[in-house]
Amino acid sequence: MKVITLTLHLHQRFFPKVLTVTGFILLLFLVPLLAIQSSFLLQVLSTSFLYAALSLSWNLLAYSGHISLGHAAFFGLGAYGSALFALNFDTDPFTSIWAGGLAGALLAAFSGILFARLRGAYFALATLALVEIPKMIADNWVSLTRGSLGLLNIPPFKLPLINANSNLTIYLVNLSSLTILLLVVALILNSRWGWALRALRQDEKVSMTIGINSNFYTLITISVSGFGAGICGAIFAHSIGIIEPGMVFSLHYSALPMVMALFGGRFSVIGPVVGSLVLTLLDQFVFQPIFPAGHQILYGLAIMITILFMPGGLMGLLGARKHGITGS
């Protein structure tokens, strides 16, 4: 009887959310039919999907209480790993992006072992410093990476009946990747693994006393997070066809996923996706036309608003209003 009651409770709690998210994703797949004449809209949405996927990978690690400032390292290594694999072995981009994801995961696992004893600001600063290592290697290993000249003619994505690397191709690739990553993250966070991460975030010492292995869960989580960031970097490389160290190892790719996840709500599975969509659309359609040279002030404002008025992000604010919570 208790099992049946629990099953019904979980069904009532999660089914409406799953149905809503599924409907929204299906709507996004139909957008190209509605906006076939607006290539700029497809470009902006494609970019927001890439940022959303990167934010999801960042947020997975943040669930354990570890704040990373080094996801640009995983993103950049994923871009170079996939591009070099495709160029040297003449492989299809849909095959080579796995090499990029693996490169990001290996670097993430290495950092997880190296920084295993670090917490809080020390962990964040260590990951920030990590970005310079692969960037320096890519800049100086000229025989492999061509250094600051970058890699050119990276193979584009190709889909049946669609022009290679057209706006529609990139849109569908980015949206499909986001959908898969969202499903993976949702499964993780609603499993025993996810509850272990929540426990570690709340109180690591108490969690360890009840048998949760902190080092193990942190290591596999940062590895999966790095894999996701590496896939994002790989998709980026094949989408634009040219990369160089300053581009893909930019701290832009460490800061943006953090800002978007916090703004959307990092304690929600869908929060980073919502934050990415809202901020990217606001940036390109509102702030960029008004402030062409300073439109990225939006991201600074987003952080200030989140810290001061909605520490739970947009999803936390919506949840509070839904349940009638008006207190601080």
C-alpha positions as CSV (number, residue, x, y, z in Angstrom):
1,M,0.0,0.0,0.0
2,K,2.8,2.4,0.9
3,V,4.6,1.6,-2.4
4,I,1.4,2.4,-4.3
5,T,0.9,5.7,-2.4
6,L,4.5,6.7,-3.0
7,T,4.2,5.9,-6.7
8,L,1.1,8.0,-7.0
9,H,2.7,10.9,-5.1
10,L,5.8,10.8,-7.4
11,H,3.5,10.6,-10.5
12,Q,1.5,13.6,-9.3
13,R,4.6,15.6,-8.5
14,F,6.8,14.9,-11.5
15,F,4.4,14.0,-14.4
16,P,3.1,17.6,-15.0
17,K,6.6,19.0,-15.0
18,V,7.8,16.3,-17.4
19,L,4.8,16.9,-19.7
20,T,5.4,20.7,-19.6
21,V,9.1,20.4,-20.5
22,T,8.4,17.8,-23.2
23,G,5.8,20.1,-24.8
24,F,8.2,23.0,-24.7
25,I,11.0,21.1,-26.3
26,L,8.6,19.8,-29.1
27,L,7.6,23.4,-29.7
28,L,11.2,24.4,-30.1
29,F,11.7,21.7,-32.7
30,L,8.7,23.3,-34.6
31,V,10.2,26.8,-34.4
32,P,12.1,26.5,-37.7
33,L,8.8,25.9,-39.5
34,L,7.4,29.1,-38.0
35,A,10.6,31.2,-38.4
36,I,11.9,29.8,-41.7
37,Q,12.5,33.4,-43.0
38,S,14.2,34.6,-39.8
39,S,17.8,33.2,-39.9
40,F,18.8,35.6,-37.2
41,L,16.2,34.1,-34.8
42,L,17.5,30.6,-35.5
43,Q,21.1,31.8,-34.9
44,V,20.2,33.4,-31.5
45,L,18.2,30.3,-30.4
46,S,21.0,28.0,-31.5
47,T,23.4,30.0,-29.4
48,S,21.1,29.9,-26.4
49,F,20.8,26.1,-26.7
50,L,24.6,25.8,-26.7
51,Y,24.9,28.0,-23.6
52,A,22.0,26.1,-22.0
53,A,23.8,22.8,-22.5
54,L,27.0,24.3,-21.1
55,S,25.1,25.8,-18.1
56,L,23.5,22.4,-17.4
57,S,27.0,20.7,-17.3
58,W,28.2,23.5,-15.0
59,N,25.2,23.2,-12.7
60,L,25.6,19.4,-12.3
61,L,28.9,20.0,-10.5
62,A,27.4,23.0,-8.6
63,Y,24.8,20.7,-7.2
64,S,27.5,19.1,-5.0
65,G,28.4,22.5,-3.6
66,H,31.6,23.0,-5.8
67,I,31.7,26.2,-7.8
68,S,33.8,25.9,-11.0
69,L,35.4,28.8,-12.7
70,G,37.3,26.6,-15.1
71,H,34.7,25.2,-17.5
72,A,36.4,27.1,-20.3
73,A,39.2,24.5,-20.0
74,F,36.8,21.6,-20.6
75,F,35.0,23.6,-23.4
76,G,38.2,24.5,-25.2
77,L,39.8,21.1,-24.9
78,G,36.6,19.6,-26.2
79,A,36.7,21.9,-29.2
80,Y,40.4,21.1,-30.0
81,G,39.9,17.4,-29.3
82,S,37.1,17.0,-31.7
83,A,38.6,19.3,-34.4
84,L,41.9,17.5,-34.3
85,F,40.3,14.1,-34.4
86,A,38.2,15.0,-37.4
87,L,41.0,16.7,-39.3
88,N,43.6,13.9,-38.6
89,F,41.4,10.9,-39.0
90,D,38.9,12.3,-41.6
91,T,35.9,11.4,-39.4
92,D,32.3,12.7,-39.4
93,P,31.6,15.4,-36.8
94,F,29.0,13.3,-35.2
95,T,31.8,10.8,-34.4
96,S,34.5,13.2,-33.5
97,I,32.5,15.2,-30.9
98,W,32.7,12.1,-28.7
99,A,36.5,12.6,-28.7
100,G,35.9,16.2,-27.6
101,G,33.7,15.0,-24.8
102,L,36.2,12.4,-23.7
103,A,39.0,15.1,-23.7
104,G,36.9,17.3,-21.5
105,A,36.0,14.4,-19.2
106,L,39.7,13.4,-18.8
107,L,40.8,16.9,-17.9
108,A,37.9,17.2,-15.5
109,A,38.8,13.9,-13.9
110,F,42.4,15.0,-13.6
111,S,41.3,18.2,-11.9
112,G,39.0,16.3,-9.6
113,I,41.8,14.2,-8.4
114,L,44.3,17.1,-8.2
115,F,41.8,19.4,-6.3
116,A,40.2,16.6,-4.2
117,R,41.1,18.3,-0.9
118,L,40.0,21.8,-1.9
119,R,36.6,23.4,-1.0
120,G,34.9,26.7,-1.5
121,A,36.9,29.6,-2.9
122,Y,40.1,27.6,-3.0
123,F,38.4,25.0,-5.4
124,A,37.0,27.8,-7.5
125,L,40.3,29.6,-7.8
126,A,42.1,26.4,-8.6
127,T,39.7,25.6,-11.5
128,L,40.2,29.2,-12.7
129,A,44.0,28.7,-12.9
130,L,43.4,25.4,-14.7
131,V,42.2,27.1,-17.8
132,E,45.6,28.5,-18.5
133,I,47.2,25.0,-18.8
134,P,45.5,23.7,-22.0
135,K,45.4,27.2,-23.4
136,M,49.2,27.5,-23.0
137,I,49.7,24.0,-24.6
138,A,47.4,24.9,-27.5
139,D,49.3,28.2,-28.0
140,N,52.7,26.6,-28.0
141,W,52.3,23.1,-29.6
142,V,52.4,24.6,-33.1
143,S,53.1,21.3,-34.9
144,L,49.8,19.9,-33.7
145,T,47.5,22.9,-33.1
146,R,49.1,25.6,-35.3
147,G,49.3,27.8,-32.2
148,S,47.7,31.2,-32.4
149,L,47.0,30.7,-36.1
150,G,44.3,28.2,-35.1
151,L,42.7,25.3,-36.9
152,L,40.9,25.9,-40.2
153,N,38.5,24.0,-42.3
154,I,37.0,22.0,-39.5
155,P,34.4,19.7,-41.0
156,P,30.8,21.0,-40.7
157,F,27.7,19.1,-39.5
158,K,25.6,17.5,-42.3
159,L,22.0,16.4,-42.0
160,P,20.0,14.7,-44.7
161,L,18.1,17.1,-47.0
162,I,19.6,20.1,-45.3
163,N,22.6,22.2,-46.4
164,A,25.8,21.5,-44.4
165,N,26.2,23.8,-41.4
166,S,23.2,25.9,-42.4
167,N,21.4,27.8,-39.6
168,L,18.8,25.0,-39.5
169,T,21.4,22.3,-39.2
170,I,23.2,24.0,-36.3
171,Y,19.8,24.7,-34.7
172,L,18.7,21.1,-34.8
173,V,22.1,19.8,-33.6
174,N,22.2,22.2,-30.7
175,L,18.6,21.6,-29.7
176,S,19.1,17.8,-29.9
177,S,22.2,17.9,-27.8
178,L,20.5,20.1,-25.2
179,T,17.6,17.7,-25.0
180,I,19.8,14.7,-24.5
181,L,21.9,16.4,-21.9
182,L,18.8,17.7,-20.1
183,L,17.5,14.1,-19.9
184,V,20.8,12.8,-18.6
185,V,21.1,15.5,-15.9
186,A,17.4,15.0,-14.9
187,L,18.0,11.3,-14.5
188,I,21.1,11.9,-12.4
189,L,19.6,14.4,-10.1
190,N,16.5,12.3,-9.5
191,S,18.6,9.2,-8.7
192,R,20.5,8.1,-5.6
193,W,23.5,9.9,-7.1
194,G,21.6,13.2,-7.2
195,W,20.5,12.9,-3.6
196,A,24.1,12.2,-2.6
197,L,25.1,15.4,-4.3
198,R,22.4,17.3,-2.4
199,A,23.5,15.8,0.9
200,L,27.2,16.7,0.2
201,R,26.2,20.3,-0.6
202,Q,24.2,20.6,2.7
203,D,26.8,19.1,5.0
204,E,29.7,17.1,3.7
205,K,30.9,15.8,7.1
206,V,27.5,14.5,8.1
207,S,27.0,12.9,4.7
208,M,30.2,11.0,5.0
209,T,29.2,9.6,8.4
210,I,26.1,8.0,6.8
211,G,28.2,6.3,4.1
212,I,28.3,8.8,1.2
213,N,31.8,8.8,-0.4
214,S,32.5,12.4,-1.0
215,N,35.6,11.9,-3.2
216,F,33.9,9.3,-5.4
217,Y,30.8,11.3,-6.1
218,T,32.7,14.5,-6.7
219,L,35.1,12.8,-9.1
220,I,32.4,11.1,-11.2
221,T,30.3,14.3,-11.2
222,I,33.1,16.6,-12.3
223,S,34.0,14.0,-15.0
224,V,30.4,14.0,-16.4
225,S,30.3,17.8,-16.1
226,G,33.5,18.0,-18.1
227,F,32.2,15.6,-20.7
228,G,29.2,17.8,-21.2
229,A,31.3,20.9,-21.5
230,G,33.6,19.1,-23.9
231,I,30.7,18.1,-26.1
232,C,29.6,21.7,-26.2
233,G,33.1,22.9,-27.2
234,A,33.1,20.2,-29.9
235,I,29.8,21.3,-31.3
236,F,31.0,24.9,-31.3
237,A,34.1,24.0,-33.3
238,H,32.2,22.2,-36.0
239,S,29.6,24.9,-36.2
240,I,32.0,27.8,-36.9
241,G,34.7,25.8,-38.7
242,I,37.7,27.7,-37.2
243,I,39.1,27.9,-33.7
244,E,42.1,29.3,-31.9
245,P,43.2,29.2,-28.3
246,G,42.1,32.7,-27.3
247,M,38.6,32.0,-28.7
248,V,37.7,28.6,-27.1
249,F,39.7,29.0,-23.8
250,S,38.2,32.4,-23.1
251,L,36.9,32.9,-19.6
252,H,33.6,33.9,-21.3
253,Y,32.9,30.2,-21.3
254,S,33.5,29.9,-17.5
255,A,31.5,33.0,-16.5
256,L,28.4,32.7,-18.8
257,P,27.3,29.2,-17.7
258,M,27.6,30.2,-14.0
259,V,25.6,33.5,-14.6
260,M,22.9,31.7,-16.6
261,A,22.5,28.8,-14.1
262,L,22.3,31.2,-11.1
263,F,19.9,33.5,-12.9
264,G,17.6,30.6,-14.0
265,G,17.9,28.8,-10.7
266,R,20.7,26.4,-9.9
267,F,18.6,24.2,-7.6
268,S,16.2,23.4,-10.4
269,V,17.0,20.9,-13.3
270,I,15.4,23.2,-15.8
271,G,16.7,26.5,-14.3
272,P,20.0,26.8,-16.3
273,V,18.0,26.3,-19.5
274,V,15.5,29.0,-18.6
275,G,18.3,31.4,-17.6
276,S,20.2,30.8,-20.8
277,L,17.1,31.3,-23.0
278,V,16.0,34.5,-21.2
279,L,19.4,36.1,-21.0
280,T,20.5,35.3,-24.6
281,L,17.2,36.6,-26.0
282,L,17.4,39.7,-23.9
283,D,21.0,40.3,-24.9
284,Q,20.5,40.0,-28.6
285,F,17.0,41.5,-29.1
286,V,17.0,44.2,-26.4
287,F,20.4,45.2,-25.0
288,Q,22.5,44.7,-28.2
289,P,20.4,47.1,-30.3
290,I,20.5,49.8,-27.5
291,F,24.1,49.2,-26.3
292,P,26.0,47.7,-29.3
293,A,29.4,48.1,-27.6
294,G,28.3,47.3,-24.0
295,H,25.4,45.0,-24.3
296,Q,27.1,42.4,-22.0
297,I,26.4,44.6,-19.1
298,L,23.2,42.5,-19.0
299,Y,25.1,39.6,-17.4
300,G,26.4,41.8,-14.6
301,L,22.9,43.1,-14.0
302,A,21.6,39.6,-13.9
303,I,24.0,38.5,-11.2
304,M,23.2,41.6,-9.1
305,I,19.5,41.1,-9.4
306,T,19.8,37.4,-8.6
307,I,22.0,38.0,-5.5
308,L,19.8,40.9,-4.1
309,F,16.3,39.9,-5.0
310,M,16.0,36.3,-6.1
311,P,18.8,34.0,-4.7
312,G,16.9,31.0,-5.9
313,G,16.8,32.3,-9.5
314,L,13.8,32.6,-11.7
315,M,12.6,29.1,-11.0
316,G,13.0,29.7,-7.3
317,L,11.0,32.9,-7.6
318,L,8.2,31.1,-9.6
319,G,8.2,28.3,-7.1
320,A,7.9,30.7,-4.1
321,R,5.0,32.6,-5.8
322,K,3.2,29.3,-6.7
323,H,3.3,28.2,-3.1
324,G,2.5,31.6,-1.7
325,I,5.8,32.2,-0.1
326,T,6.4,35.9,0.3
327,G,8.9,36.0,3.2
328,S,12.7,36.4,2.9
